[in-house]
């Protein structure tokens, strides 16, 4: 083995490595190395395991005498050298909530435990809708977990041309049943259960797998039910009513003095992702008409700040509490959507909370036999409709941020403060995150369009349910995905405009504050220059060393000297500024005169044209 130096023909040979039998028994440790201790919870190894074990927490202060009894490359000597590095770098338990290092990739739906060391504990009561349709008929089945497991075991009716399975909620039993039903790939199943994935499209032998992020606008409302509950101690109704009145009055006064800047409670008490608090939250998420989305389980919704957030929960809670939409009682919710398009013309969609928001408009379209979805019976068109609905739910979010930035812009133009810069920074942070979640959808749409089939639109219906033909992206889907792409561009452009406006307003605030401070310093400078000679003369006349006869006279003598000296000093010190002021004055006057003469010429020309037109008539 040799190493060649760059630009030189000389070579350096390393010494030959002795043949070390790693399967040989480990030599006994010397007495001074008896402080080596293995972890107490060490799992037993099988008899045939021949790997070298590096035990942490090794005492590196062993004497050279003990080290000399071991071979240079023996497992124990390597253990000693390794121990120093293991004590230098330690695993932080705070960041161990991610994927297990070295685990088997994917989750196998054919095994009860998914092929993992620990059985997946993901369970929820899912709301599942199965839509079977053809050009002539439509059937909708609504069911829960156990009913779906029995349903997928039944053969699909022959009249069904396309099937759409819409799952609201993530549960291992449902995912396992559908994975076995359509032979879904284990990597895709793992990505479905892990909600920290990027937006992407993966292509497998018998299905395509799509992941994207859904963002929607929800409204926060106060839950006053706790104020109206009667006391368990048997208190009078009158006292309860008085207590409720006092609570209501205190809230009104708080809103009045805070000038509509209501601080909403953090989601740490009502929005912990993946947990269900036992107490009743003070604020709930509710469905509101026009622009607001419905809610499946308010206690498990994930805000934009918590979606793919860093482990720093304190920052997340602060950003959530001071969100740009919190003062309006609004919030942005984000969740991962996983979708499968199988080769037998079936679509399977997994939502965490928002399946109803996407399901209602699509079912309305499928209910009419004349719509494109119903006539095409194309699974790729159903997937296009789902992606389009997800993108459309982000449009009200963008419009709300535009309105917030517009109101903040008026405040900045009228009375800028440093607090406005903090609000703008939070807006920029939220917009950047929205942009990072929406921008990859453009790449996703392009990836789907790139897999357009070579079949014509007339040939597609005959191949949709052919499992051997693979996933088909029909020419019709290719065309309508272009409309989805346009919506993505429109939203990302609006987000870019919001971010640029916020950054420009931050610059404007600091420039305005700096200019105001400069003007204040300028005024103080002028006053200082004006009183500088007066201060000097006052000190001169106030000397008490000898008898000074002018002091014994009238005070007008002081002003006869002070006023001319002050004027001359001011003119000398401010001569450059005064000169520039007069130059600007005469330049401005000259410009105004030119504009005035031009307006007079335009007015005369208009009068002459009117007279000419009258003569012509």
C-alpha positions in Angstrom: 0.0 0.0 0.0 1.5 3.3 -1.0 0.6 7.0 -1.0 1.8 9.3 -3.8 2.5 12.9 -3.1 1.0 15.5 -5.4 3.7 16.9 -7.8 6.4 14.4 -6.7 7.4 11.0 -7.7 8.5 9.9 -4.3 6.3 7.4 -2.6 5.8 6.6 1.1 5.1 3.1 2.1 3.2 2.3 5.2 4.2 -0.6 7.4 2.5 -3.9 6.8 -0.5 -4.5 9.0 -0.2 -7.7 11.0 -2.8 -10.3 10.6 -4.8 -10.0 13.7 -7.4 -12.7 14.4 -10.4 -10.8 15.7 -12.1 -14.0 16.6 -9.4 -14.8 19.2 -10.5 -14.5 22.8 -9.8 -11.1 24.4 -6.8 -11.1 26.7 -7.4 -10.4 30.3 -7.1 -6.8 31.4 -4.3 -5.7 33.8 -5.0 -4.8 37.4 -4.7 -1.1 36.8 -7.5 -1.2 34.1 -10.0 -2.8 36.4 -12.0 0.5 36.4 -13.5 -0.4 33.0 -17.2 -0.8 33.4 -19.7 -1.8 30.8 -23.3 -0.5 30.8 -25.5 -2.3 33.2 -28.3 -2.9 30.6 -26.2 -4.8 28.1 -28.3 -7.2 26.0 -26.8 -10.7 25.7 -25.1 -11.5 22.4 -25.5 -14.8 20.6 -22.7 -17.3 20.8 -21.8 -16.8 17.1 -21.4 -13.0 17.4 -17.7 -12.2 16.6 -17.8 -8.4 16.5 -15.4 -6.4 18.5 -17.2 -4.5 21.3 -16.1 -1.1 22.3 -17.1 -0.4 25.9 -17.7 3.2 26.9 -16.5 4.9 30.1 -13.0 3.5 29.9 -10.4 4.7 32.4 -7.8 6.3 30.1 -5.4 6.9 33.0 -4.0 3.3 32.9 -0.3 3.1 33.2 2.0 2.4 30.4 3.0 -0.8 32.1 -0.5 -2.3 31.8 -0.7 -1.1 28.2 2.5 -2.8 27.2 0.9 -6.3 27.9 -1.5 -5.7 25.0 -0.9 -5.9 21.3 -1.0 -2.7 19.3 -4.1 -3.7 17.4 -5.9 -5.8 19.9 -9.6 -5.2 20.6 -8.7 -3.9 24.1 -6.0 -1.5 23.0 -8.4 -0.2 20.3 -11.0 0.1 23.1 -8.6 2.4 25.0 -8.0 4.7 22.1 -11.7 4.8 21.2 -12.7 5.6 24.8 -11.2 9.1 24.7 -13.4 10.0 21.7 -16.5 8.5 23.1 -16.1 10.6 26.2 -15.6 13.7 24.0 -18.8 13.3 22.0 -21.9 12.2 23.7 -25.4 11.6 22.4 -27.8 14.3 23.5 -31.1 12.8 24.6 -33.0 15.9 23.7 -32.5 15.2 20.0 -33.2 11.4 20.0 -36.8 11.7 19.0 -36.0 11.0 15.3 -35.4 7.9 13.3 -33.5 5.1 15.0 -29.9 4.9 13.8 -29.2 1.9 11.7 -32.8 0.5 11.8 -34.2 -1.5 9.0 -35.6 0.9 6.4 -39.3 0.8 5.8 -42.3 -0.8 7.6 -43.6 -4.1 6.3 -47.4 -4.3 6.3 -47.3 -8.1 6.1 -45.9 -8.4 9.6 -47.8 -7.5 12.7 -44.9 -5.4 14.1 -44.0 -3.9 10.7 -40.7 -5.7 10.7 -39.4 -3.4 13.4 -38.1 -4.0 16.9 -41.0 -2.1 18.4 -44.5 -2.5 17.2 -45.9 0.9 15.8 -48.1 2.5 18.4 -49.7 4.9 16.0 -53.5 4.6 16.6 -56.4 6.9 16.0 -60.1 6.5 15.3 -60.1 7.4 11.6 -62.9 8.6 9.5 -62.7 6.8 6.2 -64.7 7.4 3.0 -64.6 4.9 0.1 -65.9 6.3 -3.2 -66.6 3.8 -6.0 -67.8 5.3 -9.2 -68.1 4.7 -12.9 -69.7 6.8 -15.6 -73.2 5.4 -14.8 -73.1 4.8 -11.0 -71.7 6.2 -7.8 -71.5 4.6 -4.3 -70.1 6.2 -1.2 -69.2 4.2 1.9 -68.4 5.8 5.2 -66.7 3.6 7.8 -64.2 3.4 10.7 -61.1 1.3 11.3 -62.6 -2.1 11.9 -65.1 -1.7 9.1 -62.4 -0.8 6.6 -60.3 -3.9 7.5 -63.3 -6.1 6.7 -64.3 -4.0 3.6 -60.9 -4.3 1.8 -61.1 -8.1 2.1 -64.1 -8.2 -0.2 -63.6 -8.2 -4.0 -64.1 -5.0 -5.8 -67.4 -4.9 -7.8 -67.0 -5.3 -11.6 -68.9 -2.1 -12.4 -66.4 0.0 -10.4 -64.0 1.8 -12.8 -62.2 3.9 -10.2 -62.0 3.8 -6.4 -61.0 6.6 -4.1 -60.2 5.8 -0.4 -60.0 8.9 1.7 -58.6 8.5 5.3 -58.9 11.2 7.9 -56.4 10.3 10.6 -53.3 8.1 10.9 -53.6 4.7 12.4 -51.3 1.7 12.1 -54.2 -0.8 11.6 -55.7 1.2 8.8 -52.3 1.8 7.1 -51.4 -1.9 7.5 -54.8 -3.1 6.0 -54.4 -0.8 3.0 -50.8 -1.7 2.5 -51.7 -5.4 2.3 -54.7 -4.5 0.1 -52.7 -2.7 -2.6 -49.2 -4.2 -1.9 -47.8 -0.7 -1.0 -44.1 -0.4 -0.7 -42.6 -0.5 2.8 -40.7 2.7 2.3 -43.8 4.6 1.3 -45.7 3.2 4.4 -42.9 4.4 6.6 -43.0 7.9 5.0 -46.8 7.9 5.5 -46.4 7.3 9.3 -43.5 9.7 9.6 -44.9 13.3 9.3 -41.5 15.0 8.9 -41.0 14.3 5.2 -40.3 16.7 2.4 -42.6 17.2 -0.6 -41.9 14.5 -3.2 -43.2 11.9 -5.6 -41.8 8.4 -5.6 -42.5 5.8 -8.3 -42.7 2.1 -7.5 -43.6 -0.9 -9.6 -47.4 -0.9 -9.0 -48.0 2.6 -7.5 -46.9 6.2 -7.3 -46.4 7.8 -3.9 -46.9 11.5 -3.3 -46.3 13.6 -0.2 -47.1 17.3 0.1 -48.1 19.8 2.8 -51.6 21.2 3.4 -52.0 24.6 4.9 -55.3 26.1 5.9 -56.7 29.1 7.8 -58.7 28.4 11.0 -60.3 30.8 13.5 -59.6 30.9 17.2 -62.7 31.4 19.4 -63.0 31.7 23.1 -64.7 28.9 25.0 -66.9 30.6 27.7 -68.6 27.4 28.7 -66.4 27.2 31.9 -67.8 30.5 33.0 -71.4 29.3 32.8 -70.9 26.0 34.7 -72.4 25.8 38.1 -70.3 25.2 41.2 -70.2 21.7 42.5 -70.6 22.9 46.1 -74.2 23.9 45.5 -73.7 27.7 45.2 -76.6 29.9 44.2 -77.4 30.6 40.6 -77.2 34.3 41.4 -73.7 34.1 42.6 -72.6 32.1 39.5 -74.3 34.7 37.3 -72.5 37.5 39.1 -69.2 35.7 38.7 -69.8 35.3 35.0 -70.7 38.9 34.6 -67.5 40.0 36.4 -65.5 37.7 34.1 -67.2 39.0 31.0 -66.6 42.6 32.1 -63.0 42.0 32.9 -62.5 40.5 29.4 -64.1 43.6 27.8 -62.0 45.9 29.8 -58.9 44.0 28.9 -59.7 44.2 25.2 -60.5 47.9 25.6 -57.2 48.8 27.2 -55.2 46.6 25.0 -56.7 48.3 21.9 -57.7 45.1 20.2 -54.2 43.6 20.7 -55.5 40.4 22.4 -52.8 38.0 23.4 -54.1 34.5 22.7 -52.8 31.6 24.8 -50.0 29.5 23.4 -50.7 26.3 21.7 -48.7 24.6 24.5 -52.0 24.3 26.4 -54.4 23.6 23.5 -52.4 22.6 20.4 -49.8 20.0 21.5 -49.2 18.0 18.4 -49.9 14.4 19.0 -51.3 14.8 22.5 -54.8 15.2 23.9 -55.0 17.5 26.9 -57.6 16.5 29.5 -58.6 20.1 30.4 -60.9 22.2 28.3 -59.0 24.8 26.3 -59.8 28.4 26.5 -59.8 28.7 22.7 -61.0 26.3 20.1 -60.6 26.1 16.4 -63.9 26.2 14.6 -65.3 26.2 11.1 -66.3 29.6 9.7 -67.8 30.3 6.3 -65.8 31.8 3.5 -62.2 31.1 3.8 -61.9 29.1 7.0 -61.5 25.4 7.1 -63.3 22.7 9.2 -61.6 20.9 12.0 -61.5 17.2 12.7 -59.8 17.2 16.2 -58.9 20.7 17.6 -56.7 19.3 20.3 -54.2 17.7 17.9 -54.0 20.4 15.2 -50.5 21.6 14.4 -49.8 25.3 13.8 -47.5 26.6 11.2 -44.9 27.4 13.8 -45.0 23.8 15.2 -44.9 22.0 11.8 -41.4 20.7 11.2 -40.2 23.0 14.0 -36.9 22.8 15.8 -36.6 21.1 19.2 -36.5 24.6 20.8 -40.0 24.6 22.2 -39.6 27.9 24.0 -39.0 29.7 20.6 -41.9 27.8 19.1 -44.3 28.9 21.8 -43.1 32.5 21.6 -43.5 32.7 17.9 -46.9 31.1 18.1 -48.1 33.5 20.8 -46.9 36.5 18.9 -48.0 35.3 15.5 -49.1 37.9 12.9 -52.6 36.5 12.9 -53.0 36.0 16.6 -54.4 39.5 17.2 -57.2 38.7 14.7 -58.0 35.4 16.3 -56.7 33.4 13.4 -54.1 30.7 13.0 -52.5 28.8 10.1 -52.6 25.0 10.4 -50.2 22.7 8.5 -50.2 19.0 8.1 -48.7 16.3 5.8 -50.8 14.6 3.1 -49.7 11.3 1.7 -51.3 9.9 -1.4 -51.0 6.7 -3.5 -52.0 6.2 -7.1 -52.1 2.5 -7.9 -51.8 0.8 -11.2 -55.4 -0.6 -11.0 -56.9 2.9 -11.0 -57.2 3.5 -7.3 -56.4 6.6 -5.2 -55.6 6.3 -1.5 -55.2 9.6 0.4 -54.1 10.0 4.1 -54.8 13.2 5.9 -54.1 14.1 9.5 -57.1 16.4 10.0 -58.3 18.1 6.8 -59.8 15.3 4.7 -63.3 16.8 4.9 -62.1 20.1 3.5 -60.9 18.3 0.4 -63.6 15.6 0.2 -66.6 17.9 0.1 -65.9 19.7 -3.1 -64.7 16.6 -4.9 -67.7 14.6 -3.9 -69.9 17.4 -5.1 -68.2 17.1 -8.5 -68.5 13.3 -8.6 -72.2 13.6 -7.8 -72.9 15.0 -11.2 -72.5 12.5 -14.1 -71.5 15.3 -16.5 -68.3 16.5 -14.7 -64.8 15.7 -15.9 -64.0 13.5 -12.9 -67.1 11.4 -13.4 -66.7 11.0 -17.2 -63.0 10.2 -17.1 -63.0 7.7 -14.2 -59.3 8.4 -14.0 -57.4 8.0 -10.7 -54.8 10.5 -11.8 -57.5 13.1 -12.3 -58.8 12.4 -8.8 -55.2 13.0 -7.5 -55.1 16.2 -9.5 -58.4 17.3 -7.9 -57.0 16.6 -4.4 -53.8 18.6 -5.1 -55.8 21.4 -6.5 -58.0 21.6 -3.4 -55.0 21.6 -1.2 -53.4 24.5 -3.1 -56.7 26.4 -3.1 -56.9 26.2 0.7 -53.6 28.1 0.9 -55.1 31.1 -1.1 -57.1 32.5 1.9 -53.9 32.2 4.0 -52.0 34.4 1.6 -54.9 36.9 1.3 -55.0 37.2 5.1 -51.3 37.9 5.3 -51.6 40.5 2.6 -54.3 42.2 4.6 -52.2 42.1 7.8 -49.2 43.6 6.0 -51.4 46.3 4.5 -52.7 47.4 7.9 -49.2 47.3 9.3 -47.9 49.4 6.4 -50.4 52.2 7.4 -49.1 52.1 11.0 -45.5 52.3 9.8 -46.2 55.2 7.5 -48.1 57.2 10.1 -46.2 56.3 13.3 -43.3 53.9 13.0 -42.0 52.2 16.1 -39.4 49.5 16.9 -42.3 47.2 17.9 -43.3 47.2 14.3 -40.0 45.7 13.3 -40.6 42.8 15.6 -44.0 42.2 14.1 -42.5 42.3 10.6 -39.8 39.9 11.5 -42.3 37.4 12.7 -44.3 37.9 9.5 -41.2 37.3 7.4 -40.4 34.2 9.4 -43.9 32.8 8.9 -43.9 33.7 5.2 -40.6 32.1 4.7 -41.9 28.8 6.2 -45.0 28.9 4.1 -42.9 29.5 1.0 -40.6 26.6 1.8 -43.7 24.4 2.1 -45.5 25.6 -1.0 -42.6 26.1 -3.4 -41.7 22.4 -3.7 -45.2 21.6 -4.8 -44.3 23.2 -8.1 -41.5 20.6 -8.5 -44.0 17.9 -7.5 -46.5 19.0 -10.2 -43.7 19.1 -12.8 -42.6 15.6 -11.8 -46.2 14.3 -12.3 -46.4 16.0 -15.7 -43.1 14.5 -16.7 -44.6 11.0 -16.3 -47.3 11.6 -18.8 -48.2 8.4 -20.6 -47.5 8.0 -24.3 -51.0 6.7 -24.9 -53.6 9.0 -26.5 -56.6 10.1 -24.5 -58.8 7.6 -26.4 -56.5 4.7 -25.5 -56.3 5.6 -21.8 -59.7 4.3 -20.6 -58.9 0.8 -21.9 -55.6 0.7 -19.9 -56.6 2.4 -16.6 -57.4 -0.8 -14.8 -54.6 -2.8 -16.3 -52.2 -3.6 -13.3 -49.4 -4.5 -15.7 -49.5 -1.1 -17.4 -48.2 0.8 -14.3 -49.4 4.1 -13.1 -50.9 6.2 -15.9 -50.8 10.0 -15.9 -53.3 10.7 -18.7 -53.0 13.6 -21.2 -56.1 15.2 -19.5 -54.4 15.1 -16.2 -51.3 16.6 -17.7 -53.4 19.5 -19.0 -55.2 20.2 -15.7 -52.0 19.9 -13.7 -50.9 23.0 -15.6 -53.7 24.9 -13.9 -52.5 23.7 -10.5 -49.0 24.8 -11.4 -50.4 28.3 -12.2 -52.0 28.5 -8.8 -48.8 27.5 -7.1 -46.9 30.3 -9.0 -49.6 32.8 -8.0 -49.3 32.0 -4.3 -45.5 31.9 -4.3 -45.4 35.3 -6.0 -47.8 36.7 -3.5 -45.6 35.3 -0.6 -42.5 36.8 -2.3 -44.2 40.2 -2.5 -45.3 40.0 1.2 -41.7 39.2 2.2 -40.2 42.0 0.2 -42.8 44.5 1.5 -42.0 43.5 5.0 -38.3 43.8 4.5 -38.7 47.2 2.9 -40.9 48.4 5.8 -38.2 47.3 8.3 -35.7 49.4 6.4 -38.2 52.3 6.3 -38.7 52.1 10.0 -35.0 52.3 10.9 -34.4 55.0 8.3 -37.3 57.1 9.6 -36.2 56.7 13.2 -32.6 57.5 12.3 -33.7 60.6 10.4 -35.9 61.7 13.3 -33.0 61.3 15.7 -30.7 63.2 13.3 -33.2 66.1 13.1 -33.3 66.2 16.9 -29.5 66.3 17.1 -29.5 69.0 14.5 -31.8 71.1 16.5 -29.8 70.6 19.6 -26.7 71.5 17.7 -28.2 74.8 16.5 -29.2 75.7 20.0 -25.8 74.9 21.3 -24.1 77.0 18.7 -26.4 79.9 19.4 -25.8 79.8 23.1 -22.1 79.0 22.9 -20.9 82.7 22.7 -23.5 83.7 25.3 -22.1 81.1 27.7 -18.5 82.4 27.0 -19.5 86.0 27.6 -21.4 85.1 30.8 -18.3 83.4 32.1 -16.2 86.3 31.2 -18.4 88.9 32.8 -18.8 86.7 35.9 -15.1 86.7 36.9 -14.5 88.0 40.4 -10.8 88.3 40.4 -10.6 92.1 40.1 -13.1 95.0 40.1 -14.8 95.0 36.7 -16.6 98.4 36.2 -18.9 97.3 33.3 -20.6 94.8 35.6 -21.7 97.6 37.9 -23.5 99.3 35.0 -26.6 98.4 33.1 -27.2 94.9 31.8 -27.7 96.3 28.3 -23.9 96.5 28.0 -23.8 92.7 28.0 -26.4 92.4 25.3 -24.6 95.0 23.1 -21.7 92.6 23.0 -23.5 89.2 23.2 -25.9 89.6 20.3 -23.4 90.6 17.6 -20.9 88.0 18.8 -23.7 85.3 18.8 -24.8 86.2 15.3 -21.2 86.3 13.9 -20.4 82.9 15.6 -23.5 81.3 14.2 -22.8 82.6 10.7 -19.2 81.4 10.8 -20.0 77.9 12.1 -23.1 77.3 10.0 -21.8 79.0 6.8 -21.8 75.8 4.7 -25.2 74.7 5.8 -26.6 78.2 5.2 -25.0 78.3 1.8 -26.5 75.0 0.8 -29.9 76.1 2.1 -29.9 79.2 0.0 -28.8 77.3 -3.1 -31.6 74.8 -2.7 -34.0 77.6 -2.1 -33.2 79.3 -5.4 -33.0 76.0 -7.3 -36.5 75.0 -6.0 -37.8 78.4 -6.9 -36.5 78.1 -10.4 -38.0 74.6 -10.8 -41.4 75.8 -9.6 -41.2 78.7 -12.0 -40.5 76.3 -14.9 -43.4 74.1 -13.9 -45.7 77.1 -13.6 -44.8 78.3 -17.1 -45.3 74.8 -18.5 -48.8 74.6 -17.0 -49.6 78.0 -18.5 -48.5 76.8 -21.9 -50.6 73.7 -21.7 -53.6 75.7 -20.6 -53.1 78.1 -23.5 -52.8 75.2 -25.9 -56.0 73.6 -24.6 -57.8 76.9 -25.0 -56.5 77.4 -28.6 -57.6 73.8 -29.5 -61.1 74.5 -28.2 -61.3 77.7 -30.2 -60.1 75.9 -33.3 -62.6 73.1 -32.8 -65.5 75.6 -32.4 -64.5 77.4 -35.6 -64.4 74.1 -37.4 -67.9 73.2 -36.2 
